């Protein structure tokens, strides 16, 4: 399982280059960075369309992961099974 900072998630989900442009505080991205990203999406255009498509695709991937048989669902079930075996 991977851990992402908020800045990394913005880069992945919205295709926004965060490194070097945003000041992060620990694992958090400053409010101004999120505000600028939202403004880019709201202004429309090709870049906004790409961002929206990317977010929709990642949302669908997330939904599939938690569905029965999905990767996150399977990982959780395997963890529960392993923990239950340890306690017997």
HTML snippet that shows the backbone in 3Dmol.js (N, CA, C, O; Angstrom):
<script src="https://3Dmol.org/build/3Dmol-min.js"></script>
<div id="view" style="width:600px;height:400px;position:relative"></div>
<script>
const pdb = `
ATOM      1  N   UNK A   1       0.851  -1.167   0.000  1.00  0.00           N
ATOM      2  CA  UNK A   1       0.000   0.000   0.000  1.00  0.00           C
ATOM      3  C   UNK A   1       0.902   1.238   0.000  1.00  0.00           C
ATOM      4  O   UNK A   1       1.902   1.282   0.716  1.00  0.00           O
ATOM      5  N   UNK A   2       0.554   2.210  -0.781  1.00  0.00           N
ATOM      6  CA  UNK A   2       1.356   3.422  -0.893  1.00  0.00           C
ATOM      7  C   UNK A   2       0.773   4.540  -0.052  1.00  0.00           C
ATOM      8  O   UNK A   2      -0.439   4.641   0.136  1.00  0.00           O
ATOM      9  N   UNK A   3       1.667   5.372   0.447  1.00  0.00           N
ATOM     10  CA  UNK A   3       1.250   6.570   1.163  1.00  0.00           C
ATOM     11  C   UNK A   3       1.625   7.767   0.320  1.00  0.00           C
ATOM     12  O   UNK A   3       2.750   7.852  -0.172  1.00  0.00           O
ATOM     13  N   UNK A   4       0.706   8.688   0.147  1.00  0.00           N
ATOM     14  CA  UNK A   4       0.939   9.877  -0.648  1.00  0.00           C
ATOM     15  C   UNK A   4       0.745  11.114   0.195  1.00  0.00           C
ATOM     16  O   UNK A   4      -0.101  11.140   1.089  1.00  0.00           O
ATOM     17  N   UNK A   5       1.520  12.131  -0.084  1.00  0.00           N
ATOM     18  CA  UNK A   5       1.267  13.422   0.539  1.00  0.00           C
ATOM     19  C   UNK A   5       0.149  14.093  -0.254  1.00  0.00           C
ATOM     20  O   UNK A   5      -0.176  13.674  -1.365  1.00  0.00           O
ATOM     21  N   UNK A   6      -0.424  15.118   0.316  1.00  0.00           N
ATOM     22  CA  UNK A   6      -1.470  15.860  -0.387  1.00  0.00           C
ATOM     23  C   UNK A   6      -0.937  16.437  -1.690  1.00  0.00           C
ATOM     24  O   UNK A   6      -1.642  16.460  -2.699  1.00  0.00           O
ATOM     25  N   UNK A   7       0.304  16.902  -1.670  1.00  0.00           N
ATOM     26  CA  UNK A   7       0.903  17.466  -2.881  1.00  0.00           C
ATOM     27  C   UNK A   7       1.023  16.405  -3.963  1.00  0.00           C
ATOM     28  O   UNK A   7       0.734  16.675  -5.129  1.00  0.00           O
ATOM     29  N   UNK A   8       1.444  15.206  -3.592  1.00  0.00           N
ATOM     30  CA  UNK A   8       1.561  14.130  -4.570  1.00  0.00           C
ATOM     31  C   UNK A   8       0.198  13.748  -5.130  1.00  0.00           C
ATOM     32  O   UNK A   8       0.072  13.460  -6.320  1.00  0.00           O
ATOM     33  N   UNK A   9      -0.821  13.744  -4.281  1.00  0.00           N
ATOM     34  CA  UNK A   9      -2.161  13.422  -4.765  1.00  0.00           C
ATOM     35  C   UNK A   9      -2.655  14.459  -5.763  1.00  0.00           C
ATOM     36  O   UNK A   9      -3.308  14.110  -6.747  1.00  0.00           O
ATOM     37  N   UNK A  10      -2.348  15.736  -5.518  1.00  0.00           N
ATOM     38  CA  UNK A  10      -2.740  16.775  -6.471  1.00  0.00           C
ATOM     39  C   UNK A  10      -2.031  16.565  -7.809  1.00  0.00           C
ATOM     40  O   UNK A  10      -2.628  16.754  -8.869  1.00  0.00           O
ATOM     41  N   UNK A  11      -0.769  16.178  -7.756  1.00  0.00           N
ATOM     42  CA  UNK A  11      -0.024  15.942  -8.987  1.00  0.00           C
ATOM     43  C   UNK A  11      -0.624  14.776  -9.755  1.00  0.00           C
ATOM     44  O   UNK A  11      -0.803  14.852 -10.970  1.00  0.00           O
ATOM     45  N   UNK A  12      -0.932  13.704  -9.050  1.00  0.00           N
ATOM     46  CA  UNK A  12      -1.472  12.514  -9.700  1.00  0.00           C
ATOM     47  C   UNK A  12      -2.887  12.754 -10.201  1.00  0.00           C
ATOM     48  O   UNK A  12      -3.190  12.504 -11.368  1.00  0.00           O
ATOM     49  N   UNK A  13      -3.749  13.237  -9.320  1.00  0.00           N
ATOM     50  CA  UNK A  13      -5.171  13.352  -9.655  1.00  0.00           C
ATOM     51  C   UNK A  13      -5.465  14.443 -10.652  1.00  0.00           C
ATOM     52  O   UNK A  13      -6.277  14.254 -11.558  1.00  0.00           O
ATOM     53  N   UNK A  14      -4.818  15.582 -10.503  1.00  0.00           N
ATOM     54  CA  UNK A  14      -5.194  16.712 -11.333  1.00  0.00           C
ATOM     55  C   UNK A  14      -4.157  17.048 -12.390  1.00  0.00           C
ATOM     56  O   UNK A  14      -4.381  17.925 -13.225  1.00  0.00           O
ATOM     57  N   UNK A  15      -3.027  16.361 -12.361  1.00  0.00           N
ATOM     58  CA  UNK A  15      -2.008  16.645 -13.351  1.00  0.00           C
ATOM     59  C   UNK A  15      -1.357  17.991 -13.149  1.00  0.00           C
ATOM     60  O   UNK A  15      -0.841  18.581 -14.098  1.00  0.00           O
ATOM     61  N   UNK A  16      -1.373  18.484 -11.925  1.00  0.00           N
ATOM     62  CA  UNK A  16      -0.793  19.779 -11.620  1.00  0.00           C
ATOM     63  C   UNK A  16       0.613  19.558 -11.085  1.00  0.00           C
ATOM     64  O   UNK A  16       0.812  18.794 -10.141  1.00  0.00           O
ATOM     65  N   UNK A  17       1.573  20.220 -11.684  1.00  0.00           N
ATOM     66  CA  UNK A  17       2.950  20.110 -11.210  1.00  0.00           C
ATOM     67  C   UNK A  17       3.057  20.853  -9.891  1.00  0.00           C
ATOM     68  O   UNK A  17       2.965  22.080  -9.850  1.00  0.00           O
ATOM     69  N   UNK A  18       3.248  20.116  -8.826  1.00  0.00           N
ATOM     70  CA  UNK A  18       3.270  20.695  -7.502  1.00  0.00           C
ATOM     71  C   UNK A  18       4.700  20.942  -7.041  1.00  0.00           C
ATOM     72  O   UNK A  18       4.981  21.950  -6.393  1.00  0.00           O
ATOM     73  N   UNK A  19       5.591  20.037  -7.368  1.00  0.00           N
ATOM     74  CA  UNK A  19       6.970  20.154  -6.897  1.00  0.00           C
ATOM     75  C   UNK A  19       7.578  21.472  -7.335  1.00  0.00           C
ATOM     76  O   UNK A  19       7.553  21.833  -8.511  1.00  0.00           O
ATOM     77  N   UNK A  20       8.117  22.172  -6.372  1.00  0.00           N
ATOM     78  CA  UNK A  20       8.786  23.433  -6.664  1.00  0.00           C
ATOM     79  C   UNK A  20       7.851  24.623  -6.805  1.00  0.00           C
ATOM     80  O   UNK A  20       8.314  25.764  -6.778  1.00  0.00           O
ATOM     81  N   UNK A  21       6.553  24.397  -6.954  1.00  0.00           N
ATOM     82  CA  UNK A  21       5.611  25.494  -7.123  1.00  0.00           C
ATOM     83  C   UNK A  21       4.809  25.777  -5.866  1.00  0.00           C
ATOM     84  O   UNK A  21       4.366  26.904  -5.642  1.00  0.00           O
ATOM     85  N   UNK A  22       4.626  24.770  -5.060  1.00  0.00           N
ATOM     86  CA  UNK A  22       3.782  24.914  -3.886  1.00  0.00           C
ATOM     87  C   UNK A  22       4.595  24.789  -2.624  1.00  0.00           C
ATOM     88  O   UNK A  22       5.554  24.020  -2.547  1.00  0.00           O
ATOM     89  N   UNK A  23       4.202  25.544  -1.657  1.00  0.00           N
ATOM     90  CA  UNK A  23       4.814  25.405  -0.352  1.00  0.00           C
ATOM     91  C   UNK A  23       3.949  24.453   0.456  1.00  0.00           C
ATOM     92  O   UNK A  23       2.795  24.746   0.766  1.00  0.00           O
ATOM     93  N   UNK A  24       4.515  23.337   0.783  1.00  0.00           N
ATOM     94  CA  UNK A  24       3.788  22.355   1.567  1.00  0.00           C
ATOM     95  C   UNK A  24       4.176  22.504   3.026  1.00  0.00           C
ATOM     96  O   UNK A  24       5.300  22.881   3.355  1.00  0.00           O
ATOM     97  N   UNK A  25       3.226  22.200   3.888  1.00  0.00           N
ATOM     98  CA  UNK A  25       3.463  22.225   5.320  1.00  0.00           C
ATOM     99  C   UNK A  25       3.295  20.792   5.794  1.00  0.00           C
ATOM    100  O   UNK A  25       2.171  20.311   5.943  1.00  0.00           O
ATOM    101  N   UNK A  26       4.396  20.116   6.030  1.00  0.00           N
ATOM    102  CA  UNK A  26       4.326  18.701   6.365  1.00  0.00           C
ATOM    103  C   UNK A  26       3.745  17.949   5.187  1.00  0.00           C
ATOM    104  O   UNK A  26       4.257  18.043   4.071  1.00  0.00           O
ATOM    105  N   UNK A  27       2.676  17.204   5.429  1.00  0.00           N
ATOM    106  CA  UNK A  27       2.001  16.461   4.372  1.00  0.00           C
ATOM    107  C   UNK A  27       0.848  17.239   3.771  1.00  0.00           C
ATOM    108  O   UNK A  27       0.117  16.709   2.934  1.00  0.00           O
ATOM    109  N   UNK A  28       0.670  18.488   4.181  1.00  0.00           N
ATOM    110  CA  UNK A  28      -0.466  19.276   3.725  1.00  0.00           C
ATOM    111  C   UNK A  28      -0.038  20.281   2.666  1.00  0.00           C
ATOM    112  O   UNK A  28       1.090  20.773   2.679  1.00  0.00           O
ATOM    113  N   UNK A  29      -0.944  20.576   1.759  1.00  0.00           N
ATOM    114  CA  UNK A  29      -0.727  21.595   0.749  1.00  0.00           C
ATOM    115  C   UNK A  29      -1.452  22.840   1.221  1.00  0.00           C
ATOM    116  O   UNK A  29      -2.569  22.760   1.733  1.00  0.00           O
ATOM    117  N   UNK A  30      -0.825  23.977   1.052  1.00  0.00           N
ATOM    118  CA  UNK A  30      -1.443  25.223   1.510  1.00  0.00           C
ATOM    119  C   UNK A  30      -2.735  25.518   0.758  1.00  0.00           C
ATOM    120  O   UNK A  30      -2.918  25.111  -0.390  1.00  0.00           O
ATOM    121  N   UNK A  31      -3.602  26.219   1.420  1.00  0.00           N
ATOM    122  CA  UNK A  31      -4.919  26.577   0.885  1.00  0.00           C
ATOM    123  C   UNK A  31      -4.809  27.274  -0.463  1.00  0.00           C
ATOM    124  O   UNK A  31      -5.615  27.023  -1.359  1.00  0.00           O
ATOM    125  N   UNK A  32      -3.827  28.141  -0.613  1.00  0.00           N
ATOM    126  CA  UNK A  32      -3.662  28.891  -1.858  1.00  0.00           C
ATOM    127  C   UNK A  32      -3.390  27.958  -3.038  1.00  0.00           C
ATOM    128  O   UNK A  32      -3.834  28.221  -4.156  1.00  0.00           O
ATOM    129  N   UNK A  33      -2.678  26.894  -2.793  1.00  0.00           N
ATOM    130  CA  UNK A  33      -2.377  25.933  -3.855  1.00  0.00           C
ATOM    131  C   UNK A  33      -3.643  25.228  -4.323  1.00  0.00           C
ATOM    132  O   UNK A  33      -3.862  25.045  -5.520  1.00  0.00           O
ATOM    133  N   UNK A  34      -4.465  24.839  -3.371  1.00  0.00           N
ATOM    134  CA  UNK A  34      -5.723  24.184  -3.717  1.00  0.00           C
ATOM    135  C   UNK A  34      -6.627  25.175  -4.439  1.00  0.00           C
ATOM    136  O   UNK A  34      -7.278  24.824  -5.423  1.00  0.00           O
ATOM    137  N   UNK A  35      -6.667  26.403  -3.955  1.00  0.00           N
ATOM    138  CA  UNK A  35      -7.476  27.440  -4.584  1.00  0.00           C
ATOM    139  C   UNK A  35      -7.059  27.646  -6.045  1.00  0.00           C
ATOM    140  O   UNK A  35      -7.912  27.736  -6.927  1.00  0.00           O
ATOM    141  N   UNK A  36      -5.769  27.718  -6.296  1.00  0.00           N
ATOM    142  CA  UNK A  36      -5.280  27.897  -7.671  1.00  0.00           C
ATOM    143  C   UNK A  36      -5.644  26.708  -8.553  1.00  0.00           C
ATOM    144  O   UNK A  36      -6.005  26.886  -9.717  1.00  0.00           O
ATOM    145  N   UNK A  37      -5.552  25.509  -8.010  1.00  0.00           N
ATOM    146  CA  UNK A  37      -5.905  24.320  -8.778  1.00  0.00           C
ATOM    147  C   UNK A  37      -7.387  24.334  -9.142  1.00  0.00           C
ATOM    148  O   UNK A  37      -7.759  24.028 -10.274  1.00  0.00           O
ATOM    149  N   UNK A  38      -8.227  24.692  -8.176  1.00  0.00           N
ATOM    150  CA  UNK A  38      -9.674  24.749  -8.430  1.00  0.00           C
ATOM    151  C   UNK A  38      -9.978  25.817  -9.470  1.00  0.00           C
ATOM    152  O   UNK A  38     -10.815  25.599 -10.345  1.00  0.00           O
ATOM    153  N   UNK A  39      -9.322  26.955  -9.394  1.00  0.00           N
ATOM    154  CA  UNK A  39      -9.535  28.014 -10.389  1.00  0.00           C
ATOM    155  C   UNK A  39      -9.164  27.537 -11.789  1.00  0.00           C
ATOM    156  O   UNK A  39      -9.852  27.859 -12.758  1.00  0.00           O
ATOM    157  N   UNK A  40      -8.081  26.772 -11.898  1.00  0.00           N
ATOM    158  CA  UNK A  40      -7.686  26.244 -13.206  1.00  0.00           C
ATOM    159  C   UNK A  40      -8.786  25.363 -13.781  1.00  0.00           C
ATOM    160  O   UNK A  40      -9.098  25.441 -14.969  1.00  0.00           O
ATOM    161  N   UNK A  41      -9.369  24.527 -12.932  1.00  0.00           N
ATOM    162  CA  UNK A  41     -10.433  23.628 -13.394  1.00  0.00           C
ATOM    163  C   UNK A  41     -11.678  24.428 -13.760  1.00  0.00           C
ATOM    164  O   UNK A  41     -12.319  24.145 -14.772  1.00  0.00           O
ATOM    165  N   UNK A  42     -12.023  25.416 -12.951  1.00  0.00           N
ATOM    166  CA  UNK A  42     -13.240  26.191 -13.168  1.00  0.00           C
ATOM    167  C   UNK A  42     -13.156  27.081 -14.403  1.00  0.00           C
ATOM    168  O   UNK A  42     -14.181  27.395 -15.007  1.00  0.00           O
ATOM    169  N   UNK A  43     -11.957  27.487 -14.782  1.00  0.00           N
ATOM    170  CA  UNK A  43     -11.803  28.373 -15.936  1.00  0.00           C
ATOM    171  C   UNK A  43     -12.083  27.650 -17.247  1.00  0.00           C
ATOM    172  O   UNK A  43     -12.325  28.291 -18.269  1.00  0.00           O
ATOM    173  N   UNK A  44     -12.052  26.340 -17.226  1.00  0.00           N
ATOM    174  CA  UNK A  44     -12.348  25.584 -18.431  1.00  0.00           C
ATOM    175  C   UNK A  44     -11.154  25.487 -19.360  1.00  0.00           C
ATOM    176  O   UNK A  44     -10.031  25.837 -18.998  1.00  0.00           O
ATOM    177  N   UNK A  45     -11.416  25.010 -20.552  1.00  0.00           N
ATOM    178  CA  UNK A  45     -10.356  24.848 -21.537  1.00  0.00           C
ATOM    179  C   UNK A  45      -9.823  23.426 -21.553  1.00  0.00           C
ATOM    180  O   UNK A  45     -10.279  22.557 -20.810  1.00  0.00           O
ATOM    181  N   UNK A  46      -8.847  23.219 -22.418  1.00  0.00           N
ATOM    182  CA  UNK A  46      -8.292  21.880 -22.608  1.00  0.00           C
ATOM    183  C   UNK A  46      -7.653  21.329 -21.339  1.00  0.00           C
ATOM    184  O   UNK A  46      -7.843  20.160 -21.003  1.00  0.00           O
ATOM    185  N   UNK A  47      -6.900  22.163 -20.636  1.00  0.00           N
ATOM    186  CA  UNK A  47      -6.233  21.708 -19.420  1.00  0.00           C
ATOM    187  C   UNK A  47      -7.258  21.283 -18.373  1.00  0.00           C
ATOM    188  O   UNK A  47      -7.079  20.267 -17.701  1.00  0.00           O
ATOM    189  N   UNK A  48      -8.323  22.052 -18.238  1.00  0.00           N
ATOM    190  CA  UNK A  48      -9.379  21.712 -17.278  1.00  0.00           C
ATOM    191  C   UNK A  48     -10.065  20.408 -17.671  1.00  0.00           C
ATOM    192  O   UNK A  48     -10.387  19.589 -16.811  1.00  0.00           O
ATOM    193  N   UNK A  49     -10.287  20.215 -18.967  1.00  0.00           N
ATOM    194  CA  UNK A  49     -10.908  18.970 -19.436  1.00  0.00           C
ATOM    195  C   UNK A  49     -10.036  17.764 -19.097  1.00  0.00           C
ATOM    196  O   UNK A  49     -10.540  16.720 -18.685  1.00  0.00           O
ATOM    197  N   UNK A  50      -8.734  17.916 -19.274  1.00  0.00           N
ATOM    198  CA  UNK A  50      -7.801  16.830 -18.953  1.00  0.00           C
ATOM    199  C   UNK A  50      -7.837  16.541 -17.456  1.00  0.00           C
ATOM    200  O   UNK A  50      -7.852  15.381 -17.044  1.00  0.00           O
ATOM    201  N   UNK A  51      -7.850  17.603 -16.641  1.00  0.00           N
ATOM    202  CA  UNK A  51      -7.909  17.429 -15.186  1.00  0.00           C
ATOM    203  C   UNK A  51      -9.180  16.696 -14.775  1.00  0.00           C
ATOM    204  O   UNK A  51      -9.135  15.763 -13.974  1.00  0.00           O
ATOM    205  N   UNK A  52     -10.305  17.118 -15.324  1.00  0.00           N
ATOM    206  CA  UNK A  52     -11.584  16.480 -14.972  1.00  0.00           C
ATOM    207  C   UNK A  52     -11.592  15.009 -15.372  1.00  0.00           C
ATOM    208  O   UNK A  52     -12.033  14.152 -14.607  1.00  0.00           O
ATOM    209  N   UNK A  53     -11.103  14.725 -16.570  1.00  0.00           N
ATOM    210  CA  UNK A  53     -11.057  13.334 -17.035  1.00  0.00           C
ATOM    211  C   UNK A  53     -10.179  12.486 -16.131  1.00  0.00           C
ATOM    212  O   UNK A  53     -10.512  11.346 -15.806  1.00  0.00           O
ATOM    213  N   UNK A  54      -9.064  13.055 -15.735  1.00  0.00           N
ATOM    214  CA  UNK A  54      -8.128  12.342 -14.873  1.00  0.00           C
ATOM    215  C   UNK A  54      -8.760  12.043 -13.513  1.00  0.00           C
ATOM    216  O   UNK A  54      -8.640  10.929 -13.003  1.00  0.00           O
ATOM    217  N   UNK A  55      -9.424  13.026 -12.934  1.00  0.00           N
ATOM    218  CA  UNK A  55     -10.067  12.838 -11.640  1.00  0.00           C
ATOM    219  C   UNK A  55     -11.189  11.807 -11.746  1.00  0.00           C
ATOM    220  O   UNK A  55     -11.345  10.971 -10.856  1.00  0.00           O
ATOM    221  N   UNK A  56     -11.966  11.858 -12.818  1.00  0.00           N
ATOM    222  CA  UNK A  56     -13.044  10.880 -13.010  1.00  0.00           C
ATOM    223  C   UNK A  56     -12.480   9.470 -13.132  1.00  0.00           C
ATOM    224  O   UNK A  56     -13.031   8.534 -12.552  1.00  0.00           O
ATOM    225  N   UNK A  57     -11.403   9.307 -13.868  1.00  0.00           N
ATOM    226  CA  UNK A  57     -10.784   7.989 -14.032  1.00  0.00           C
ATOM    227  C   UNK A  57     -10.255   7.468 -12.701  1.00  0.00           C
ATOM    228  O   UNK A  57     -10.428   6.294 -12.375  1.00  0.00           O
ATOM    229  N   UNK A  58      -9.609   8.346 -11.931  1.00  0.00           N
ATOM    230  CA  UNK A  58      -9.093   7.919 -10.629  1.00  0.00           C
ATOM    231  C   UNK A  58     -10.225   7.594  -9.665  1.00  0.00           C
ATOM    232  O   UNK A  58     -10.104   6.671  -8.860  1.00  0.00           O
ATOM    233  N   UNK A  59     -11.317   8.334  -9.735  1.00  0.00           N
ATOM    234  CA  UNK A  59     -12.476   8.038  -8.901  1.00  0.00           C
ATOM    235  C   UNK A  59     -13.040   6.667  -9.213  1.00  0.00           C
ATOM    236  O   UNK A  59     -13.390   5.908  -8.308  1.00  0.00           O
ATOM    237  N   UNK A  60     -13.128   6.354 -10.488  1.00  0.00           N
ATOM    238  CA  UNK A  60     -13.628   5.038 -10.902  1.00  0.00           C
ATOM    239  C   UNK A  60     -12.682   3.932 -10.439  1.00  0.00           C
ATOM    240  O   UNK A  60     -13.131   2.876  -9.992  1.00  0.00           O
ATOM    241  N   UNK A  61     -11.389   4.170 -10.542  1.00  0.00           N
ATOM    242  CA  UNK A  61     -10.416   3.187 -10.057  1.00  0.00           C
ATOM    243  C   UNK A  61     -10.590   2.958  -8.560  1.00  0.00           C
ATOM    244  O   UNK A  61     -10.512   1.823  -8.091  1.00  0.00           O
ATOM    245  N   UNK A  62     -10.825   4.026  -7.814  1.00  0.00           N
ATOM    246  CA  UNK A  62     -11.046   3.913  -6.381  1.00  0.00           C
ATOM    247  C   UNK A  62     -12.297   3.121  -6.059  1.00  0.00           C
ATOM    248  O   UNK A  62     -12.298   2.285  -5.156  1.00  0.00           O
ATOM    249  N   UNK A  63     -13.366   3.388  -6.802  1.00  0.00           N
ATOM    250  CA  UNK A  63     -14.616   2.635  -6.592  1.00  0.00           C
ATOM    251  C   UNK A  63     -14.408   1.150  -6.862  1.00  0.00           C
ATOM    252  O   UNK A  63     -14.877   0.306  -6.098  1.00  0.00           O
ATOM    253  N   UNK A  64     -13.705   0.831  -7.946  1.00  0.00           N
ATOM    254  CA  UNK A  64     -13.463  -0.582  -8.274  1.00  0.00           C
ATOM    255  C   UNK A  64     -12.592  -1.255  -7.211  1.00  0.00           C
ATOM    256  O   UNK A  64     -12.770  -2.436  -6.912  1.00  0.00           O
ATOM    257  N   UNK A  65     -11.654  -0.500  -6.647  1.00  0.00           N
ATOM    258  CA  UNK A  65     -10.747  -1.068  -5.640  1.00  0.00           C
ATOM    259  C   UNK A  65     -11.483  -1.498  -4.382  1.00  0.00           C
ATOM    260  O   UNK A  65     -11.102  -2.485  -3.752  1.00  0.00           O
ATOM    261  N   UNK A  66     -12.534  -0.771  -4.007  1.00  0.00           N
ATOM    262  CA  UNK A  66     -13.242  -1.108  -2.768  1.00  0.00           C
ATOM    263  C   UNK A  66     -14.431  -2.034  -2.984  1.00  0.00           C
ATOM    264  O   UNK A  66     -15.030  -2.503  -2.016  1.00  0.00           O
ATOM    265  N   UNK A  67     -14.781  -2.303  -4.234  1.00  0.00           N
ATOM    266  CA  UNK A  67     -15.858  -3.247  -4.519  1.00  0.00           C
ATOM    267  C   UNK A  67     -15.408  -4.664  -4.176  1.00  0.00           C
ATOM    268  O   UNK A  67     -14.211  -4.935  -4.071  1.00  0.00           O
ATOM    269  N   UNK A  68     -16.364  -5.555  -4.004  1.00  0.00           N
ATOM    270  CA  UNK A  68     -16.044  -6.950  -3.732  1.00  0.00           C
ATOM    271  C   UNK A  68     -15.131  -7.481  -4.843  1.00  0.00           C
ATOM    272  O   UNK A  68     -15.455  -7.390  -6.027  1.00  0.00           O
ATOM    273  N   UNK A  69     -14.003  -8.026  -4.444  1.00  0.00           N
ATOM    274  CA  UNK A  69     -13.038  -8.548  -5.409  1.00  0.00           C
ATOM    275  C   UNK A  69     -12.018  -7.515  -5.860  1.00  0.00           C
ATOM    276  O   UNK A  69     -11.051  -7.859  -6.540  1.00  0.00           O
ATOM    277  N   UNK A  70     -12.219  -6.247  -5.489  1.00  0.00           N
ATOM    278  CA  UNK A  70     -11.267  -5.198  -5.843  1.00  0.00           C
ATOM    279  C   UNK A  70     -10.004  -5.307  -5.010  1.00  0.00           C
ATOM    280  O   UNK A  70      -9.973  -6.029  -4.013  1.00  0.00           O
ATOM    281  N   UNK A  71      -8.961  -4.594  -5.414  1.00  0.00           N
ATOM    282  CA  UNK A  71      -7.662  -4.730  -4.747  1.00  0.00           C
ATOM    283  C   UNK A  71      -7.705  -4.327  -3.274  1.00  0.00           C
ATOM    284  O   UNK A  71      -7.167  -5.047  -2.434  1.00  0.00           O
ATOM    285  N   UNK A  72      -8.319  -3.217  -2.944  1.00  0.00           N
ATOM    286  CA  UNK A  72      -8.387  -2.792  -1.540  1.00  0.00           C
ATOM    287  C   UNK A  72      -9.258  -3.734  -0.730  1.00  0.00           C
ATOM    288  O   UNK A  72      -8.934  -4.064   0.411  1.00  0.00           O
ATOM    289  N   UNK A  73     -10.353  -4.162  -1.315  1.00  0.00           N
ATOM    290  CA  UNK A  73     -11.243  -5.105  -0.641  1.00  0.00           C
ATOM    291  C   UNK A  73     -10.518  -6.419  -0.388  1.00  0.00           C
ATOM    292  O   UNK A  73     -10.617  -6.984   0.701  1.00  0.00           O
ATOM    293  N   UNK A  74      -9.798  -6.904  -1.377  1.00  0.00           N
ATOM    294  CA  UNK A  74      -9.053  -8.153  -1.233  1.00  0.00           C
ATOM    295  C   UNK A  74      -7.948  -8.021  -0.189  1.00  0.00           C
ATOM    296  O   UNK A  74      -7.739  -8.926   0.619  1.00  0.00           O
ATOM    297  N   UNK A  75      -7.240  -6.889  -0.208  1.00  0.00           N
ATOM    298  CA  UNK A  75      -6.181  -6.658   0.778  1.00  0.00           C
ATOM    299  C   UNK A  75      -6.748  -6.639   2.193  1.00  0.00           C
ATOM    300  O   UNK A  75      -6.163  -7.225   3.103  1.00  0.00           O
ATOM    301  N   UNK A  76      -7.871  -5.977   2.383  1.00  0.00           N
ATOM    302  CA  UNK A  76      -8.497  -5.918   3.701  1.00  0.00           C
ATOM    303  C   UNK A  76      -8.934  -7.308   4.152  1.00  0.00           C
ATOM    304  O   UNK A  76      -8.720  -7.690   5.302  1.00  0.00           O
ATOM    305  N   UNK A  77      -9.542  -8.057   3.246  1.00  0.00           N
ATOM    306  CA  UNK A  77      -9.965  -9.414   3.595  1.00  0.00           C
ATOM    307  C   UNK A  77      -8.775 -10.290   3.966  1.00  0.00           C
ATOM    308  O   UNK A  77      -8.857 -11.085   4.903  1.00  0.00           O
ATOM    309  N   UNK A  78      -7.672 -10.149   3.240  1.00  0.00           N
ATOM    310  CA  UNK A  78      -6.469 -10.932   3.547  1.00  0.00           C
ATOM    311  C   UNK A  78      -5.917 -10.544   4.920  1.00  0.00           C
ATOM    312  O   UNK A  78      -5.473 -11.409   5.675  1.00  0.00           O
ATOM    313  N   UNK A  79      -5.941  -9.257   5.248  1.00  0.00           N
ATOM    314  CA  UNK A  79      -5.463  -8.801   6.548  1.00  0.00           C
ATOM    315  C   UNK A  79      -6.326  -9.366   7.665  1.00  0.00           C
ATOM    316  O   UNK A  79      -5.802  -9.854   8.666  1.00  0.00           O
ATOM    317  N   UNK A  80      -7.637  -9.304   7.506  1.00  0.00           N
ATOM    318  CA  UNK A  80      -8.559  -9.842   8.524  1.00  0.00           C
ATOM    319  C   UNK A  80      -8.317 -11.321   8.703  1.00  0.00           C
ATOM    320  O   UNK A  80      -8.290 -11.809   9.833  1.00  0.00           O
ATOM    321  N   UNK A  81      -8.139 -12.043   7.620  1.00  0.00           N
ATOM    322  CA  UNK A  81      -7.905 -13.483   7.690  1.00  0.00           C
ATOM    323  C   UNK A  81      -6.592 -13.767   8.430  1.00  0.00           C
ATOM    324  O   UNK A  81      -6.530 -14.646   9.289  1.00  0.00           O
ATOM    325  N   UNK A  82      -5.550 -13.014   8.084  1.00  0.00           N
ATOM    326  CA  UNK A  82      -4.251 -13.209   8.734  1.00  0.00           C
ATOM    327  C   UNK A  82      -4.334 -12.902  10.228  1.00  0.00           C
ATOM    328  O   UNK A  82      -3.795 -13.645  11.048  1.00  0.00           O
ATOM    329  N   UNK A  83      -5.002 -11.823  10.578  1.00  0.00           N
ATOM    330  CA  UNK A  83      -5.137 -11.468  11.989  1.00  0.00           C
ATOM    331  C   UNK A  83      -5.949 -12.507  12.757  1.00  0.00           C
ATOM    332  O   UNK A  83      -5.640 -12.814  13.908  1.00  0.00           O
ATOM    333  N   UNK A  84      -6.975 -13.042  12.127  1.00  0.00           N
ATOM    334  CA  UNK A  84      -7.784 -14.051  12.810  1.00  0.00           C
ATOM    335  C   UNK A  84      -6.999 -15.343  13.017  1.00  0.00           C
ATOM    336  O   UNK A  84      -7.215 -16.046  14.004  1.00  0.00           O
ATOM    337  N   UNK A  85      -6.095 -15.661  12.101  1.00  0.00           N
ATOM    338  CA  UNK A  85      -5.262 -16.855  12.251  1.00  0.00           C
ATOM    339  C   UNK A  85      -4.250 -16.667  13.367  1.00  0.00           C
ATOM    340  O   UNK A  85      -3.897 -17.632  14.047  1.00  0.00           O
ATOM    341  N   UNK A  86      -3.778 -15.452  13.567  1.00  0.00           N
ATOM    342  CA  UNK A  86      -2.791 -15.167  14.619  1.00  0.00           C
ATOM    343  C   UNK A  86      -3.393 -15.303  16.009  1.00  0.00           C
ATOM    344  O   UNK A  86      -2.677 -15.593  16.968  1.00  0.00           O
ATOM    345  N   UNK A  87      -4.675 -15.101  16.126  1.00  0.00           N
ATOM    346  CA  UNK A  87      -5.320 -15.121  17.433  1.00  0.00           C
ATOM    347  C   UNK A  87      -5.833 -16.512  17.811  1.00  0.00           C
ATOM    348  O   UNK A  87      -6.393 -16.688  18.893  1.00  0.00           O
ATOM    349  N   UNK A  88      -5.652 -17.484  16.947  1.00  0.00           N
ATOM    350  CA  UNK A  88      -6.123 -18.858  17.262  1.00  0.00           C
ATOM    351  C   UNK A  88      -4.999 -19.747  17.644  1.00  0.00           C
ATOM    352  O   UNK A  88      -5.214 -20.923  17.936  1.00  0.00           O
TER     353      UNK A  88
END
`;
const viewer = $3Dmol.createViewer("view");
viewer.addModel(pdb, "pdb");
viewer.setStyle({}, {cartoon: {color: "spectrum"}});
viewer.zoomTo();
viewer.render();
</script>
